Amino acid sequence: MKPMIAVLIAAALTLAGCNTMEGFGQDVQKAGTTIEKAGSKAGN
């Protein structure tokens, strides 16, 4: 019974990871844009 639960948990985390990685990529992109804007303001 325990191995089956472990497989189900692993499958759930794998499927949830797809959405999580997409959101993570968007967050990194927003952070990069913010840093770029701050650098532009500091350079002026």
Contacts in CASP RR format, 6 or more apart in sequence:
PFRMAT RR
TARGET T0000
AUTHOR 0000-0000-0000
METHOD contacts of the structure
MODEL  1
MKPMIAVLIAAALTLAGCNTMEGFGQDVQKAGTTIEKAGSKAGN
END
